[in-house]
Amino acid sequence: MSLPLVAPVFPAGKEPLPPGMTEEDRANLLQAKKYQGYMTAAMESCLAKTTIAGVGGFAIGGFFSMMSTSFAYEDPLLRQNLGTTQKTVEIFKDMGRGMWRSGKGFAKVGALFAGIECVIESYRARNDMVNPVAAGFVAGGILARNSGPTGVLGGGLAFAAFSAAIDLFLRREPADDD
C-alpha cells in the first residue's frame, strides 16, 4: 500500500537504480565510495598533512635556492685554473649543496608548522584564525629555541604575526566584480 505524499523508504544499498544502471554498477559505486572515504580520512590525518608540507617545503626550498644560485655572482678568479667542464661540475655541485641545505630548512619549517597546526585544530575541533596564530607562535618558539628566552618569545611572536598575515590573506573575501 502506497501512501500519497510520503517518500518511500528503502534499505541502505537497495535503493532503486537509475535507468541504465545495473547491480554491478551499484557495487562499483559502493566500492569507489568506500575508497573515497579512505582517501579522505588519510588526507585529513595530521601525519599526511605534515608529510605533504615537508615534501612541498623541500621542493620549494630547493627551487628558491636554485633560482638564487643562478643569479649569484661568480668570481672568475676563484676557479681560474679549472677547465670549463670542471668549472661547470663545481658550480653544479655547489648548487646541489645549496638546494639540499635550503630544501631541508624549508621542509623543517613547513612540516613543523603544519603538524602543530593540525594537532591544535584536531584538539580544538575548530578551523579559525586561532589555529595558525597559535601554531605559528609555537613553531617560531621551537625554531628559535637556541637563542634564549627573549629569542624564543620574539621568534614565536614574529612567526605568529606572519602566520596571521598569510592566513588573513588566504581567508579574505573575493572582490565582487559586479
C-alpha positions as CSV (number, residue, x, y, z in Angstrom):
1,M,0.0,0.0,0.0
2,S,1.4,3.3,-1.1
3,L,0.6,6.4,0.9
4,P,0.3,9.7,-1.1
5,L,2.8,12.5,-0.4
6,V,5.1,10.1,1.7
7,A,8.6,9.4,0.5
8,P,9.3,5.7,0.0
9,V,11.9,4.2,2.4
10,F,14.4,1.6,1.1
11,P,17.1,-0.3,3.0
12,A,20.7,1.1,2.6
13,G,22.2,-0.2,-0.6
14,K,18.9,-1.4,-2.0
15,E,17.6,1.8,-3.4
16,P,16.1,1.7,-6.9
17,L,18.7,2.1,-9.6
18,P,18.6,5.0,-12.1
19,P,17.7,3.9,-15.7
20,G,20.6,2.2,-17.5
21,M,22.5,1.1,-14.4
22,T,23.0,-2.5,-13.3
23,E,23.7,-4.1,-9.9
24,E,27.3,-4.4,-11.0
25,D,27.4,-0.6,-11.4
26,R,25.9,-0.3,-7.9
27,A,28.7,-2.5,-6.5
28,N,31.3,-0.5,-8.3
29,L,29.9,2.8,-7.0
30,L,29.8,1.5,-3.4
31,Q,33.4,0.3,-3.7
32,A,34.5,3.7,-5.1
33,K,32.7,5.5,-2.3
34,K,34.5,3.3,0.2
35,Y,37.9,4.1,-1.2
36,Q,37.0,7.7,-1.4
37,G,36.3,7.6,2.3
38,Y,39.7,6.0,3.0
39,M,41.4,8.7,1.0
40,T,39.5,11.5,2.7
41,A,40.4,10.1,6.1
42,A,44.1,9.7,5.1
43,M,44.3,13.3,3.8
44,E,42.7,14.7,6.9
45,S,45.3,12.9,9.2
46,C,48.0,15.0,10.8
47,L,50.7,12.7,9.5
48,A,49.6,13.2,5.9
49,K,49.4,17.0,6.3
50,T,52.8,17.1,7.9
51,T,54.4,14.9,5.3
52,I,52.9,16.9,2.4
53,A,54.0,20.2,4.0
54,G,57.5,18.8,4.5
55,V,57.8,17.5,0.9
56,G,56.4,20.7,-0.5
57,G,58.7,22.8,1.6
58,F,61.7,20.7,0.5
59,A,60.7,21.3,-3.2
60,I,60.1,25.0,-2.8
61,G,63.3,25.5,-0.8
62,G,65.3,23.7,-3.4
63,F,63.7,25.7,-6.2
64,F,64.3,29.0,-4.4
65,S,68.0,28.0,-3.8
66,M,68.4,27.0,-7.5
67,M,67.0,30.3,-8.6
68,S,69.2,32.4,-6.2
69,T,72.2,30.4,-7.2
70,S,71.6,31.1,-10.9
71,F,71.7,34.8,-10.1
72,A,74.7,34.6,-7.7
73,Y,77.8,36.5,-8.6
74,E,80.5,34.0,-9.7
75,D,84.1,35.2,-9.0
76,P,86.0,34.3,-12.2
77,L,89.3,34.3,-10.3
78,L,88.0,31.7,-7.8
79,R,88.2,28.9,-10.4
80,Q,90.7,30.4,-12.7
81,N,92.9,27.3,-13.1
82,L,90.0,24.9,-13.9
83,G,88.7,23.9,-17.3
84,T,85.2,24.7,-18.5
85,T,83.9,21.2,-17.7
86,Q,85.5,21.2,-14.3
87,K,84.1,24.7,-13.6
88,T,80.6,23.5,-14.6
89,V,80.9,20.5,-12.4
90,E,81.9,22.6,-9.4
91,I,79.1,25.1,-10.0
92,F,76.5,22.4,-10.2
93,K,77.9,20.7,-7.1
94,D,77.7,24.0,-5.2
95,M,74.2,24.5,-6.5
96,G,73.2,21.0,-5.3
97,R,74.6,21.6,-1.9
98,G,72.7,24.8,-1.6
99,M,69.5,23.3,-2.8
100,W,69.8,20.4,-0.3
101,R,70.5,22.8,2.6
102,S,67.7,25.2,1.7
103,G,65.3,22.4,1.0
104,K,65.9,20.8,4.4
105,G,65.3,24.2,6.1
106,F,62.0,24.8,4.3
107,A,60.9,21.2,4.9
108,K,61.6,21.5,8.6
109,V,59.7,24.8,8.9
110,G,56.7,23.6,6.8
111,A,56.4,20.2,8.5
112,L,56.8,21.7,12.0
113,F,54.1,24.4,11.4
114,A,51.7,22.1,9.6
115,G,52.0,19.4,12.2
116,I,51.5,21.8,15.1
117,E,48.5,23.5,13.4
118,C,46.9,20.1,12.7
119,V,47.2,19.0,16.3
120,I,45.8,22.3,17.6
121,E,42.9,22.1,15.1
122,S,42.2,18.5,16.0
123,Y,42.2,19.3,19.7
124,R,40.1,22.4,19.4
125,A,37.8,20.9,16.7
126,R,37.6,24.3,15.0
127,N,39.0,25.9,11.9
128,D,39.5,29.5,12.6
129,M,42.3,32.1,12.9
130,V,43.4,31.0,16.4
131,N,44.9,27.7,15.0
132,P,47.5,29.2,12.6
133,V,48.4,32.0,15.1
134,A,48.9,29.6,17.9
135,A,50.8,27.2,15.7
136,G,53.0,30.0,14.4
137,F,53.8,31.1,18.0
138,V,54.8,27.5,19.0
139,A,56.7,26.8,15.8
140,G,58.5,30.1,16.0
141,G,59.5,29.4,19.6
142,I,60.7,26.0,18.7
143,L,62.8,27.3,15.8
144,A,64.3,30.0,18.0
145,R,65.0,27.7,21.0
146,N,68.7,28.1,20.9
147,S,68.6,31.9,21.2
148,G,67.4,32.1,24.8
149,P,64.0,33.1,26.3
150,T,63.9,36.5,24.6
151,G,64.6,35.0,21.3
152,V,62.0,32.3,21.8
153,L,59.4,34.9,22.6
154,G,60.4,37.1,19.7
155,G,60.6,34.2,17.2
156,G,57.2,33.0,18.4
157,L,55.6,36.4,18.0
158,A,57.2,37.0,14.6
159,F,56.1,33.7,13.3
160,A,52.6,34.1,14.8
161,A,52.3,37.5,13.1
162,F,53.5,36.1,9.8
163,S,51.1,33.2,10.1
164,A,48.2,35.6,10.9
165,A,49.0,37.8,7.9
166,I,49.2,34.9,5.5
167,D,46.0,33.3,6.8
168,L,44.1,36.6,6.7
169,F,45.2,37.0,3.1
170,L,44.1,33.4,2.2
171,R,40.8,33.7,4.0
172,R,39.8,37.1,2.6
173,E,36.5,37.5,0.7
174,P,36.9,37.7,-3.1
175,A,36.1,41.1,-4.6
176,D,32.8,41.4,-6.3
177,D,33.3,42.5,-9.9
178,D,29.7,43.3,-10.5
